[in-house]
Amino acid sequence: MQNKRSNKAPSFHMYAGDFLSDMNVRLMSMAQRGMYTTLLLHEWIEGSLPTDIQQLMRLCDNHPEFDSDWSAIKHCFYEKDGRNYNKRLEKERSKMNEYRDRKSNSGKMGAKARWEKKNGTAIAPPSNKEVEVEVEVKSVSKKTKNNYSDEFEKEFWSIYPRRDSKKRAVEKYVSLRKSGVALDTIINGLKSYIKHWRLSGTEPSFIPMASTWLNQERYEDELLSESKTAKKLVLKKNFNWMCDACGHEKTSSAELKVSEQLCKECEEGFYYSKKSVHLEQSIAKAKEKARKKEPKTKTKDSSGKQSGVGASSEKDEFNNQFNNLVNSLGVR
């Protein structure tokens, strides 16, 4: 496929707030952002990017971590006719070309009008290569415009997080609605973005102005669908087991069946959850420690009286407590 190099624009608009608040960019490392930006610039200049990995690596100056970083950003490009493109960048290119064509056609029509005027000021007639452009002017009813303006206030502006550049935003909104963009398409897209901005903690300064959001047709983005994102999430849980006899450990991705609970290492114990085995061991150690601290067994001498260290210590403790009680009451 031939690259789009003819009459190419030297620059394109890069909206800082949109770039930094984009979910894909926020998930990139700084190295990946640099590689992504470099490839965007090459695409703008050349019209597209190669699909060959080695060529892409050379465009990124043989970045040492190219393979891993490319796997993290390659979903930002799509392949068509053997070349790679970025959807957002190509949309900006189309807008830029349309704008330049409009300006060119306006200039040609103005020159033609001045030339045909009796005392015109044009210094030369229009080129014979120029294509006549027929401009059809349609009158738009004031009532329809007012309806869309009211709709903008109630449905869109009332929930958009930023409050600046309202005039440009309402003009673009009315233009989109006249062109056939459905109200549900715009509002549903905005609600998805609002959820994304809240979940990602996007600061208001990084949220694009409403006019920018509408101009870039961000309501068509499919990156923020919660249902699609949830389907991609796979929750994995590992179970850790320990034999209560020999302490052998193993891990499984599911609960053990009855036939799998017998320990094959010692063939005596059974596998229980590692936490429960540790808990049982801790309880057993605590009981053993408490048992060792118990007083010695009391014995009786030939007279039938208790003897031993335990009995003596208990008696002494009782006498001390009794004396303290008497002294506190003032009894002599």
Sequence and secondary structure as in RCSB ss.txt:
>XXXX:A:sequence
MQNKRSNKAPSFHMYAGDFLSDMNVRLMSMAQRGMYTTLLLHEWIEGSLPTDIQQLMRLCDNHPEFDSDWSAIKH
CFYEKDGRNYNKRLEKERSKMNEYRDRKSNSGKMGAKARWEKKNGTAIAPPSNKEVEVEVEVKSVSKKTKNNYSD
EFEKEFWSIYPRRDSKKRAVEKYVSLRKSGVALDTIINGLKSYIKHWRLSGTEPSFIPMASTWLNQERYEDELLS
ESKTAKKLVLKKNFNWMCDACGHEKTSSAELKVSEQLCKECEEGFYYSKKSVHLEQSIAKAKEKARKKEPKTKTK
DSSGKQSGVGASSEKDEFNNQFNNLVNSLGVR
>XXXX:A:secstr
     TT  S     HHHHHH HHHHTS HHHHHHHHHHHHHHHHHSSEE  HHHHHHHTT  TTHHHHHHHHGG
G EEETTEEE HHHHHHHHHHHHHHHHHHHHHHHHHHHHHHSTT   SS   TT            HHHHHHHHH
HIIIIIITT S  S HHHHHHHHHHHHHTT  HHHHHHHHHHHHHHHHHTT  GGGS  HHHHHHTTGGG  TT 
HHHHHHH      EEEEETTT  EEEESS   GGG B TTTSS BEEEHHHHHHHHHHHHHHHHHHHTS    EE
 TTS EESHHHHHHHHHHHHHHHHHHHHHT  
